């Protein structure tokens, strides 16, 4: 039955409810359809247990792979992470401790037969299967495939990466409405900032021209400069991009002083950037003249 968009599923000795928000977008159900779903919750009610079902939960995708791929069911292959936008696209990271097994090939199946049956079950949701790596740089690179990563810069303290891809592959790496980049971030647990190789090289050149040692910032003495350097913050630019949480781990910095320092660094960098832009415009004007 369908009640206000919620699907009531006959479970034999009871009923399950598949609420609207747990349904894959644009999915249609008719009376008599067989429904596969994940048991999300069982709630007590006056009428007896209320079974809440889901088709958008990540665990539903995990269970479908366990049904289709015997190696996952037998725990020879492990699904390490799942990122999903139901009905649109999903990425899963797979791993096997047995070197003789290709985890991606096993999940795809001969001529894609295994993954295709899951795609059909999920209303044609596109599924990318990524080999897992404990090395974050390799993992992020694989998660962004098929775009080829040419440079990668890691900011461990903020679990952030700046990734440069070939110019013509930028839109592929970002995906429609940023979907590929978003899913890669969710899958790996790293904030990923994607730019083209040209943009990256320009920003590096600009950064080198504008780079100011952190000790030159007003209020940063020799001791503080040393402590910041130990936390891998050697320039005012790096300081301006650091989170308050990271600064609070530095000895001698409390909440107020950390906030003040960050504010100063941001204002300093903004002024540097404005001066740089002005100089570039002047150069361009002189070039035209």
Secondary structure, 3 states (H helix, E strand, C coil): CEECCEEEEECCCCEEEECHHHCCCCCCCCCCCCCCCEEEEEECCCCCCEEEEECCCHHHHHHHHHHHCHHHHCCCCEEEEEEEECCCEEEEEEECCCCCCCHHHHHHCHHHHHHHHHHHHCCCCEEEEEECCCCHHHHHHHHCCCCCEEEEEEEHHHCEEEEEECHHHHHHHHCHHHHHHHHHHHHHCCEEEEEEHHHHHHHHHHHHHHCCEHHHCCCCCHHHHHHHHHCCCCEHHHHHCCCHHHHHCCCCCCHHHHHHHHHHHHHHHHHHHHHHHHHHHHHHHHHHC
